[in-house]
Amino acid sequence: MSVAKAALEIDQVSVEYDGHFVLRDLSLTIFPGEFVALLGPSGSGKSTLLRAIMREVPLASGAIRGPRRIAFAPQRAPLLPWLTVLENVELAKPLTTPTTEFREHAVQVLTRAGLGDHLKLKSHKLSGGMRSRASLVRAFLMLDTSSRSANDEAPVILLDEPFIGLDVVKRDLLHELTHELWAETKPATIFVTHDLQEATKLANRVVVLSKEGTEFSIDHKADRNSEKSKTTSSSWSNEPGLQQEIYEALR
C-alpha cells in the first residue's frame, strides 16, 4: 500500500527575534485533505509559524517543505480599497488559468458567497462580514487545481483567524462558506484560531502549540463520520474528554 505524500512538512523549525526564540525545533507534517486547527496560548507563535511557511520571516534553523504557491487568508481581510470586490479576487488568478475562465469562476463563487450584487463595489465600502467573505473566496481561488497531475504539489491554504471581530451570525455563515469551499478540493489547511468550538466545528485534526513554541502538546485527529461530513468536515462526537484536555493545555 502506497504511503500518502505530505502536502507540507515543518522540520525542526526555529524562528528567532532579537535573541529570543519564538519557535524552537518545531516539527509538523500535514497531508492532503487534512484541515488542521492550530490553537495555542497567546504569544506561542501561531501566526509566526504561518508567516514562516509563507517565507515572510527567516528561519534560524530547520526547513519547511511545501508547494511554491500557498494560499493565505490573513486577519482583518486586507483588500485593496481602490479595487472592486471582483478586481480584488482576480488578483489571486494563477498564471496557468485563463483570465476569462478565472473571472467566470470567481463570479460564480462570489455569488454563492452572497456577494453577487456587490461585484463592482469598491472594497472600502464593504461591511466587515462582506470583506471577510471576499478575502476567503480570494484565498481559496488561489488554489490552482484544474491542471494538477498526480505528481504535482498538493494545494495548501493558511487561515489566520479569518473570522476575528465578526458577530455570531456572520461567523456561522463564514464557517459554512469555508467548509463548502474547502470540501470542493480538500486542500491541506492550517487554521489558526483561539476558539475551540470553532476548531472542532471545521477541522478534522486539532493541534495545540505549547506556550514556549517548542512542541505540539496535543495532536489529535477526529473520527470520520460519513453522515456528518455532509455538513461539517469532521465529527468529534466520540471525543468527550478532548475539549477539557485542550482547555488544560491552553492555560
N, C-alpha and C positions, 0 to 999 in steps of 0.2 A: 504494500500500500504506500502510495507516494505521500511525502510529508509536505504540508502546505508551506509555501514560501512566505516569509514575513513581509508585510507591507512597510513596516517601519521598525528599525532597531536602534535603541538607545543603549550604547555600550560603554559602561564605566565613565559616564559623563560628569565633568566638574565644570562649574562656572564660578568665576571669582570677580568680585567688585572691591576695589580699594583694599586688597589684602584680606577680604572676608569671603569665605566660600558660601555662596547662596545654594549651590548644588554640589554634592561631592560623591563621586564614584557611583552614580545612579544608573541603573540598568532597567530596561523595559522593552519587551518585544510585543508588537501588535500585528495581528493577522488580518487579512481581508475579511470584511464583514463584521469586525468587532466594533462595537460602539462603546468606547471606554469613557466612563465618567471619572474625572480626576478631581478628588477632593483633598483637602489638607488645611491645617491651621493657617490663618493669615500670616503672610511673610515666609511661608515654607518654600516658595519658589515655583509655584504652579505656572504663573504667567511667564516667568523667566524660562521655564522649560519649553513652553510654546515658542518663545522668541528664539531660543537656541535651535529648535527644529526648523524654524523659518530662516535660520542663518543670519539673524539680526544681531546676535551677540556672539562674541568669540568663545570658544571652548578652551578652558585651561588644560584639559586633558580629556581623553576618551574620543568617541566617534559616534556620529549619527548617520545611519544609512537609510535612505528612503528615496522617493521619487524627486526628480528635479523640480517639478511643479507641484506645489502643495496649496490647496485652497484654505483660506483663512477668513473667519468672521470674528473680528475683534470686538471689544466692548464699545458701547455707545454708537455703533453703526456709523462709522465715518464716511459719509457720502460727500462728493464734491458739490458744493451748494450752487454753482453756476451751471450744472448739468441737470437734465431732466432725469426722472426715475429710469426710463429706458436707457438713456445715454450712460448713466452710472453703471447699470447692469451690463451694458455692452462692453465696458472696459475689461470684463472677465473673459472675453472671447478667446479661446485657444487658437494658436496660429494655424492649426490644421483644419479648423472648422470654417466653412464658407460663411461670409458675413450675412447673406440673406437667410441661410439656414439657421444661423445662431439667433438672428433677430426674431424670426418666426417662433422659434422655440422659447425665447425669452418672453415674448408677449404672451404665449400660452401659459407659462409658469407664473408670470406676474398676475395674470388674470385669475388663475387658481388661488393665488395668494391674496385676492381681493383688491388688487391694485390696477385692474384693467382700465378703470376710468381715470387713472391718475398718471398714465404713462408719460404725458407731456408736461407734467407739473414739475417745476424746479424743486430739487430735494430739500432746500431750506424751508419750503412751505409745508412739508410733511409733518404729521404728528409723530411722536416717539415710536408708537407701535408700527406705523407705516414705514418709518425709516428702518426699523429692525427687520421687518419683513423683506424690504428691498435688499438689505445687506445679506440676509440669509440666502435669498434667491441668487444673488450675485456670487456668493461663495460656492454654492452647490453647482452653479453653471460653469464654474471654473474647471470642473472635473470633466476632462475630455475623454469620455469612454467610448465614443462612437467608432473610433478607428483602432481600438486596442486589440492586440492579439494575445494569445495565451502567454506569450513570453514578455509582454510589456510590463511596465511598472504598475502595481496596483494603486488605485486612487486613494489619496489621504486628504482628510479635511480636519482642520483645527477650529474649535469653537470656544472662544474665551469669554465666558459669562455673557452670551449674546442677549439674554433676557433681563439683564440687570436694570433696575429702575422702572420696570413696567408693572402695571396693576395686575391683579389676579386673572381677570378675564382675558387681557391681552396676552399674558403669559401662557394661558391654556391654549389659546388659538395658535400661538407660535410653537408650542410643543407639538400640536397636531401637524402643523406645516413642516416642522423639522423632521418628524418621523416619516411623513409622506415623501419628502424629498430624499431622505436617506434610504428609504425602502426601495426606491427605483433602481439604484446602483449599488447600494450597501458598501460605501467606501469605508476603509479603516478610519475611525473617528476618535479624536480626543476631545472631550467636552469638559472644560473647567467650570465648576460650579461650587457654591457653598451650600446649596440646597439639597439635602439628602433625598427628600421626596421627589424632587425634580430628577435627580440622578437615577433613582430606581424606576422612575416612570419611562425614561428614554433609553437608558443604557442596558446592554447585555453583559457588561463587565464593570465592576467598580474597583478602583484603586485609590488608596489613601496615602498621600505623601507625608512622611514624618516631618515634625516641626523643624528639624535640622536640615532637611533636604538631602538626606543620605540614603534613604531606603523607602520602599513602599510597605508600610506596616500592615496593610490589608490589600490583597489582590484576589478578588472573588468573581467568578463567572456565574451568571444566572442559569437556572434550569430552563431549558427550552420548553415552550408550550405552544403548540401549533395553533390552537384556537385563539389564545390571547394575542399571538403575534400578528393577527389580522388588524388589530387596532393599536398595539404597542410593540416596541421592539423586543421585549423580554417579559418574563414572569418571575417575580420574586416571592410568590405566594408560599413557597415551601421553605422560606428562609426567615423564620420568626425571630431568631436571635441576632440577625445580621445588623439591623438598624442600631441596636444597643451597642454592638461591638464597634460600629463605625462612630457612634457618638462618643464612646470612650476614647477612641483613637484621635478624635478631633479636639479633645480637651487640651 
